[in-house]
């Protein structure tokens, strides 16, 4: 057996061990997330409840209706943001690109702002009524879908990928400007409700919401898995991609649709959650030491889920009757990684 074959076999074995370790970590964090909360439930009773053998109705409600859906939502959010962030970094060949670079999050925020703050400015409704049921999710979905359709239309006509990136940022800035105008004219209770939504939360994703959210993320992830070969080819640049017969326009549409579905679903159901989609792909590259999306995409899926569960655990402040804003926790975790990437790229560029 040659030295190259030995190196390949060693790398493959190392990655299998790494995947297994991340999977074990994911399971451990998932179980830990079920145990922690303002109400202390014995470990044995949690397992009994999960097996349908619990006898305390209050504890059953807490575990089955709150903690379990929240933990599942954390897995879905982490995988969706990490995978969509990896796709955007590959397509735009920009290490600081993230799942919201196309303005999807800003579009969803505009939809929520129009429903909540717009109604406030016109004298209709109240914050508690506006933020219940499917009204909030529907408004966020419509805003995200509108921006996604505009981006897809632009990608069919514009050839330069950097132009699409700039236009996506401009669409996001325009949506943010409209949100600021609505905030200026909104009532204080509505503004407070909107600001709380922007902090991100996994608490409201349960029941029918969780089913729709799971289906949306599943479709987005399937599109991502189907795009692995496309992403590997696009790593070498669009000029090379054309020489091997890749239809750039179709590739963009598929990847943008996948990213829009993943990022839009997360924003609609959980609010805009930052930094996970930017930071996790870089951590995965450091761990797996490869640029192949056949390895990276499943890697960021598992790693992103574990990171999001960890952030949810930290946000609960175990032992206290309060929680931290989820976006604050993800920012404190992700910002150091982004800063490291910036300095690393400057060093390689000779700056």
Secondary structure, DSSP 4 states (H G I P E B T S, - for coil): --HHHHHHHHHHHHHHHHHHHHHHHHHHHHHHHHH-SSS---HHHHHHHHTT----HHHHHHIIIIIHHHHHHHHHHHHHHHHHHHHHHHHHT-TT--TTTTSHHHHHHHHHHIIIIIHHHHT---HHHHTSTTHHHHHHHHHHHHHHHHHHHHHHH---HHHHHHHHHHHHHHHHHHHHHHHHHS-HHHHHHHHHHHT--STT--THHHHHHHHHHHHHHHHHHHTHHHHHHHTT-HHHHHHTT--HHHHHHHHHHHHHHHHHHHHHHH----SHHHHHHHHHHHHH----HHHHHHHHHHHHHHHHHHHHHHHT-TTSS----HHHHHHHHHHHHHHHHHHHHHHHTT-
